[in-house]
Amino acid sequence: MKRNAFIKILETNGVVFFRHGSEHDIYIKNETGKKVSVPRHGEIENKLVKLILRELKIKTKKN
């Protein structure tokens, strides 16, 4: 999945940018305070996308 598309999914579900890491950006879900790191690659593997969404308890049409 393209990184920009993934970030849009996160933002529409209440996840906001928190800070930059060395190779990842850190995002936080305001409701729960849960933080996740998102790699700064143009393409993110679908397996990692599913893992991050599951960790944040975000439901999409596909999962």
N, CA and C of each residue as an Amber inpcrd file, in Angstrom:
protein
   189
   0.8400000  -1.1680000   0.0000000   0.0000000   0.0000000   0.0000000
   0.8910000   1.2390000   0.0000000   0.4760000   2.2350000  -0.7240000
   1.2130000   3.4930000  -0.7420000   1.1290000   4.1540000   0.6300000
   2.2230000   4.7430000   1.0440000   2.3000000   5.3560000   2.3720000
   1.2750000   6.4690000   2.5410000   1.1220000   7.3090000   1.5270000
   0.1760000   8.4240000   1.6180000  -1.2540000   7.9340000   1.8140000
  -1.6280000   6.8720000   1.1340000  -2.9700000   6.3010000   1.2860000
  -3.1580000   5.7530000   2.6960000  -2.1260000   5.1220000   3.2230000
  -2.1910000   4.5720000   4.5720000  -2.3240000   5.6780000   5.6150000
  -1.5840000   6.7530000   5.4370000  -1.6540000   7.8850000   6.3740000
  -3.0560000   8.4880000   6.3600000  -3.6830000   8.5670000   5.1900000
  -5.0520000   9.0900000   5.1040000  -6.0250000   8.2110000   5.8820000
  -5.8430000   6.8840000   5.8090000  -6.6890000   5.9640000   6.5770000
  -6.5120000   6.2240000   8.0690000  -5.2680000   6.3810000   8.4910000
  -5.0080000   6.6440000   9.9030000  -5.6560000   7.9490000  10.3480000
  -5.4700000   8.9990000   9.5730000  -5.9800000  10.3100000   9.9590000
  -7.5010000  10.3600000  10.0030000  -8.1680000   9.6330000   9.1050000
  -9.6380000   9.6220000   9.1310000 -10.1790000   8.8460000  10.3260000
  -9.3110000   8.0730000  10.9820000  -9.7140000   7.3000000  12.1510000
  -9.1590000   7.8760000  13.4520000  -8.8110000   9.1500000  13.4580000
  -8.4230000   9.8310000  14.6860000  -6.9720000   9.6440000  15.1020000
  -6.1180000   9.2330000  14.1710000  -4.6930000   9.0680000  14.4730000
  -3.9630000  10.2850000  13.9200000  -3.1130000  10.8920000  14.7470000
  -2.4130000  12.1150000  14.3410000  -0.8990000  11.9120000  14.4400000
  -0.1810000  12.7180000  13.6760000   1.2800000  12.6950000  13.7060000
   1.7460000  13.1440000  15.0780000   2.7430000  12.4230000  15.6340000
   3.2730000  12.7470000  16.9530000   4.6830000  13.3190000  16.8520000
   5.6080000  12.5750000  16.1930000   6.9730000  13.0700000  16.0220000
   7.6990000  12.2370000  14.9760000   8.8540000  12.7490000  14.5540000
   9.7170000  12.0300000  13.6250000  10.6720000  11.1410000  14.4080000
  10.9120000   9.9460000  13.8940000  11.9580000   9.0820000  14.4100000
  13.0980000   9.0990000  13.4070000  14.0650000   8.2290000  13.5650000
  15.1850000   8.2270000  12.6250000  14.7750000   7.6880000  11.2590000
  14.0590000   6.5740000  11.2250000  13.6080000   6.0000000   9.9560000
  12.0980000   5.8080000   9.9040000  11.4050000   6.1850000  10.9840000
   9.9680000   6.0270000  11.0750000   9.3590000   7.3150000  11.6120000
   8.0660000   7.4870000  11.3400000   7.3070000   8.5600000  11.9640000
   6.4160000   7.9230000  13.0130000   6.2210000   8.6180000  14.1190000
   5.4120000   8.1120000  15.2050000   4.0490000   8.7980000  15.1420000
   3.0020000   7.9830000  15.1710000   1.6300000   8.4770000  15.1620000
   0.9540000   8.0230000  16.4400000  -0.0160000   8.8150000  16.9050000
  -0.7140000   8.5070000  18.1540000  -2.2180000   8.5920000  17.9210000
  -2.9440000   7.6370000  18.5220000  -4.4080000   7.6670000  18.4690000
  -4.8870000   8.4350000  19.6800000  -5.5640000   9.5450000  19.4480000
  -5.9580000  10.4480000  20.5310000  -6.8620000   9.7910000  21.5700000
  -7.7820000   8.9420000  21.1400000  -8.7420000   8.3220000  22.0600000
  -8.0550000   7.4410000  23.0970000  -7.0770000   6.6640000  22.6530000
  -6.4700000   5.6680000  23.5280000  -5.0630000   6.0340000  23.9930000
  -4.4080000   6.9430000  23.2840000  -3.0290000   7.2890000  23.6090000
  -2.0270000   6.2800000  23.0660000  -2.4900000   5.3260000  22.2660000
  -1.6270000   4.2870000  21.6910000  -0.7510000   4.8930000  20.5930000
   0.5510000   4.5920000  20.6600000   1.5020000   5.0940000  19.6640000
   1.9520000   3.9480000  18.7640000   2.1360000   4.2570000  17.4830000
   2.6620000   3.2860000  16.5260000   3.6950000   3.9760000  15.6470000
   4.6290000   3.1990000  15.1400000   5.6180000   3.7620000  14.2310000
   5.2790000   3.3200000  12.8110000   5.3750000   4.2710000  11.8920000
   5.0780000   4.0260000  10.4850000   6.3620000   4.2980000   9.7010000
   6.8440000   3.3080000   8.9370000   8.0820000   3.5090000   8.1920000
   7.9400000   4.6050000   7.1380000   9.0520000   5.2530000   6.8460000
   9.0600000   6.3180000   5.8420000   9.4710000   5.7750000   4.4890000
   8.7970000   4.7420000   4.0210000   9.0390000   4.1770000   2.6980000
   7.8660000   4.5640000   1.8130000   8.0780000   4.5970000   0.5200000
   6.9970000   4.9220000  -0.4040000   5.9160000   3.8650000  -0.4130000
   6.3120000   2.6360000  -0.1990000   5.3940000   1.4930000  -0.2150000
   5.5280000   0.7520000   1.1180000   4.3940000   0.4530000   1.7510000
   4.3900000  -0.2870000   3.0160000   3.7440000  -1.6400000   2.7520000
   4.3710000  -2.7020000   3.2290000   3.8580000  -4.0520000   3.0110000
   2.4720000  -4.2040000   3.6360000   1.6070000  -4.9370000   2.9430000
   0.2370000  -5.1330000   3.4180000   0.1950000  -5.8210000   4.7760000
   1.1310000  -6.7200000   5.0160000   1.1750000  -7.4120000   6.3030000
   1.4070000  -6.4160000   7.4400000   2.2910000  -5.4550000   7.2330000
   2.5660000  -4.4310000   8.2360000   1.3760000  -3.4970000   8.4060000
   0.7110000  -3.1620000   7.3130000  -0.4790000  -2.3100000   7.3770000
  -1.5420000  -2.9730000   8.2550000  -1.7970000  -4.2580000   8.0300000
  -2.7890000  -4.9850000   8.8240000  -2.3960000  -5.0250000  10.2900000
  -1.1190000  -5.2240000  10.5590000  -0.6320000  -5.2800000  11.9330000
  -0.8530000  -3.9480000  12.6560000  -0.5260000  -2.8530000  12.0000000
  -0.6890000  -1.5220000  12.6060000  -2.1680000  -1.2250000  12.8350000
  -3.0150000  -1.5380000  11.8580000  -4.4430000  -1.2840000  12.0120000
  -5.0350000  -2.1260000  13.1370000  -4.5940000  -3.3700000  13.2590000
  -5.0740000  -4.2400000  14.3320000  -4.6270000  -3.7020000  15.6910000
  -3.3950000  -3.2210000  15.7510000  -2.8680000  -2.6850000  17.0060000
  -3.6540000  -1.4580000  17.4560000  -4.0910000  -0.6290000  16.4970000
  -4.8580000   0.5720000  16.8180000  -6.3510000   0.2960000  16.9050000
  -6.7550000  -0.9530000  16.6350000  -8.1780000  -1.3650000  16.6460000
  -8.9860000  -0.5460000  15.6630000  -8.4620000  -0.4310000  14.4350000
  -9.1430000   0.2810000  13.3590000  -9.6920000  -0.7550000  12.3880000
 -10.9850000  -0.6850000  12.1220000 -11.6290000  -1.5960000  11.1730000
 -11.7270000  -0.9080000   9.8260000 -11.4080000  -1.6480000   8.7630000
 -11.5990000  -1.1650000   7.4050000 -12.4690000  -2.1730000   6.6710000
 -12.8300000  -1.8760000   5.4640000 -13.6810000  -2.7750000   4.6820000
 -13.0030000  -4.1110000   4.4350000 -11.6830000  -4.0890000   4.2990000
 -10.9460000  -5.3060000   3.9630000 -10.6440000  -6.1850000   5.1650000
 -10.5470000  -5.6010000   6.3690000 -10.2230000  -6.4590000   7.5320000
 -11.3100000  -6.4380000   8.5120000
